[in-house]
C-alpha cells in the first residue's frame, strides 16, 4: 500500500503550518453540473494547478505549494453562482471546464486565512446527480475508484477525487506527466463495485485515506489506478 499524506495516524506533517487548497464549483440553480463531471473536473483542476509553471521552481505560487504539500494535504470545495462566481474568478487561480462543470482552483491559503471572497461561499449545497449513468471508461484513462462503502456529498467527493489525482501525479516521472498532459489529463471517476473495491484496496495501488475532519469517518475513500498514464510514456528513439 502506497504511503500517503492523507492518512489518519499522527504524522510529522501535522506539526507544520497547515494550508488548504480551495476549489470552487459553479452551481447555477437553472443548470447544475452532473455529479460525475464535477468530480472529474475537480480532479483535472488539481492536476492543472500542480502542472502550472507558477506552481514549480521559482514560480509565484511555488513556495506556497511546497508549504501546502509539506503539511497534511487538505482540499475544500465551496459552491458559487452568479455574482459570487464572477468575484471568485477575479482572484488568482485557474478555471477548468468539463462537459457541464466549471471548477476554479486557487493556490493554497492558510487554514484560517481564506480570502473574504471565498470564505463566505457555502460548503453545503453541493448535492448533485447524474442525469444518466456515466459512460464506460475509455482505454488509456486513469481511473479514480470511489469507495462504495462511503456516502459523500458531491463537494466532499470532489475533494477526494482531487486527492486521488494528486496521488497519481506523484507516482509519475516528469516524462510520464508530460505525456499525460499532452493528452489532456484523461481520467474517469467511478464508484467501484464492492468486490472490485476489495481487490483494489489489496492491489498495492495508491489509496486516499481521509483523515475524517469533515463529513465522514476516517478511512479509505479512493483507489487510484494510474497505470494508464504509465503506459502512455513517450517511446525512446
C-alpha positions in Angstrom: 0.0 0.0 0.0 1.5 3.4 -1.0 2.4 5.8 1.7 0.1 8.8 1.7 -0.2 12.1 3.5 -3.9 11.5 3.5 -3.6 9.1 6.4 -5.2 9.3 9.8 -2.2 8.4 12.0 -0.2 11.1 13.8 2.4 12.4 11.4 5.2 15.0 11.4 3.2 16.8 8.7 0.7 17.8 11.4 3.4 19.9 13.1 4.0 22.1 10.1 1.8 25.2 9.4 -1.4 24.0 7.8 -2.8 25.1 4.4 -5.8 24.3 2.3 -6.4 24.1 -1.4 -9.6 25.9 -2.3 -11.8 24.7 -5.2 -15.0 26.5 -6.2 -17.6 24.7 -8.3 -20.1 26.7 -10.2 -23.7 25.6 -9.4 -26.3 27.7 -11.1 -29.9 27.0 -10.0 -31.1 26.6 -13.6 -28.2 24.4 -14.8 -26.3 22.5 -12.1 -23.5 20.3 -13.4 -23.6 16.5 -13.5 -22.1 14.9 -10.4 -19.5 12.7 -12.1 -18.4 15.5 -14.4 -18.0 17.8 -11.4 -15.8 15.2 -9.7 -13.7 14.6 -12.9 -13.3 18.3 -13.5 -12.2 18.9 -9.9 -9.6 16.2 -10.3 -8.3 17.7 -13.5 -8.2 21.1 -11.9 -5.8 19.8 -9.3 -3.6 18.4 -12.0 -3.6 21.6 -14.0 -2.6 23.5 -10.8 0.2 21.1 -10.0 1.5 21.3 -13.6 1.3 25.1 -13.9 4.6 26.9 -14.3 3.6 29.2 -11.4 3.5 26.2 -9.1 7.0 24.9 -9.6 10.6 26.1 -9.5 10.7 29.8 -8.8 7.1 30.4 -9.8 4.9 32.8 -7.9 2.9 30.0 -6.3 5.8 27.6 -5.8 6.6 28.3 -2.2 3.0 28.1 -1.0 2.6 24.9 -3.0 5.6 23.4 -1.2 4.4 24.6 2.2 1.0 23.0 1.5 2.5 19.7 0.4 4.8 19.6 3.4 1.8 19.7 5.7 -1.3 17.4 5.7 -2.9 17.7 2.3 -6.2 19.5 2.6 -8.7 20.5 -0.1 -12.1 22.2 0.4 -14.8 22.6 -2.2 -17.2 25.5 -2.0 -20.0 26.5 -4.4 -20.8 29.7 -6.1 -23.3 31.1 -8.6 -23.9 34.4 -10.4 -22.0 37.3 -8.9 -20.2 35.1 -6.4 -18.8 33.1 -9.2 -17.7 36.2 -11.1 -16.0 37.6 -7.9 -14.2 34.3 -7.3 -13.0 34.5 -10.9 -11.2 37.7 -10.2 -8.8 36.1 -7.7 -5.6 34.4 -8.9 -6.5 30.9 -9.9 -7.3 28.6 -12.8 -10.7 27.7 -14.2 -11.2 24.2 -15.7 -14.2 23.3 -17.7 -15.7 19.9 -18.2 -18.7 18.8 -20.1 -21.2 20.5 -17.8 -19.0 21.5 -14.8 -16.8 24.6 -14.2 -14.3 24.4 -11.3 -11.9 27.1 -10.3 -8.8 26.1 -8.3 -6.7 28.5 -6.3 -3.2 28.4 -4.8 -3.3 27.2 -1.2 -4.2 29.5 1.6 -3.6 29.3 5.4 -6.2 27.1 7.0 -7.6 30.1 8.9 -6.8 32.7 6.3 -9.2 32.3 3.4 -9.7 35.4 1.1 -13.0 37.0 2.1 -14.4 36.4 -1.5 -14.0 32.6 -0.9 -14.6 32.5 2.9 -18.2 33.5 2.6 -19.0 30.9 0.0 -21.1 27.9 1.2 -19.6 24.4 1.6 -23.0 22.8 1.8 -25.5 22.6 -1.0 -23.2 20.7 -3.4 -25.7 17.8 -3.8 -25.5 16.9 -7.5 -26.9 14.0 -9.5 -26.0 12.3 -12.8 -29.0 12.6 -15.2 -27.6 9.5 -17.0 -25.3 6.7 -15.9 -21.6 7.6 -16.5 -20.3 6.2 -19.8 -17.9 3.3 -20.0 -14.3 4.2 -19.3 -12.2 4.6 -22.5 -8.9 2.7 -22.8 -5.9 4.8 -21.7 -7.7 6.6 -19.0 -6.6 6.9 -15.4 -9.4 5.8 -13.1 -10.2 7.1 -9.6 -12.3 4.5 -8.0 -14.5 5.8 -5.2 -15.4 3.6 -2.3 -18.8 2.0 -2.4 -18.8 2.0 1.4 -18.7 5.8 2.0 -21.6 8.2 1.2 -20.4 11.7 0.5 -21.8 15.0 -0.8 -20.6 16.0 -4.2 -18.3 18.6 -2.7 -16.6 16.1 -0.4 -16.3 13.6 -3.2 -14.8 16.3 -5.4 -12.1 16.9 -2.8 -11.4 13.2 -2.6 -11.1 12.9 -6.4 -8.7 15.8 -6.2 -6.6 13.8 -3.7 -6.7 10.8 -6.0 -5.5 12.8 -8.9 -2.6 14.2 -6.8 -1.5 10.8 -5.8 -1.5 9.7 -9.4 0.6 12.7 -10.2 3.2 11.9 -7.6 3.5 8.4 -8.9 4.7 9.6 -12.4 8.0 10.7 -13.8 8.4 14.0 -15.5 8.2 12.3 -18.9 5.0 10.4 -17.9 3.5 13.6 -16.6 4.3 15.4 -19.9 2.7 12.6 -21.9 -0.4 12.7 -19.7 -0.6 16.5 -20.1 -0.3 16.3 -23.9 -3.4 14.1 -24.0 -5.4 16.5 -21.8 -5.1 14.5 -18.5 -7.7 11.9 -19.4 -9.2 10.5 -16.2 -12.5 9.0 -15.0 -14.2 8.9 -11.6 -16.3 5.8 -10.9 -17.7 4.1 -7.9 -16.2 0.6 -7.6 -18.5 -2.4 -7.1 -17.9 -3.9 -3.7 -15.9 -6.9 -4.9 -13.8 -4.7 -7.2 -13.2 -2.3 -4.2 -11.8 -5.2 -2.1 -9.4 -6.1 -5.0 -8.3 -2.5 -5.5 -7.5 -1.9 -1.8 -5.4 -5.0 -1.7 -3.6 -4.4 -5.0 -0.8 -2.1 -3.9 -2.3 0.9 -5.9 -2.2 4.3 -4.3 -5.1 4.8 -1.8 -6.6 8.0 -0.4 -7.1 7.7 3.3 -9.3 10.5 4.5 -8.5 12.0 8.0 -12.1 12.3 8.9 -12.1 16.0 9.7 -15.3 16.7 7.9 -18.5 14.8 6.9 -17.2 11.2 7.0 -15.3 8.9 9.4 -11.6 8.3 8.9 -11.0 5.7 6.2 -10.2 4.8 2.6 -12.1 6.8 0.0 -10.4 6.4 -3.3 -8.2 3.8 -5.1 -6.0 5.3 -7.8 -5.5 3.2 -10.9 -2.9 5.4 -12.6 -1.4 2.6 -14.8 -2.8 4.1 -18.0 -0.6 7.1 -17.5 2.4 4.9 -17.1 1.6 3.1 -20.3 1.4 6.3 -22.2 5.0 7.3 -21.5 6.9 8.6 -24.6 8.8 5.9 -26.6 12.6 6.1 -26.6 14.1 6.8 -30.0 
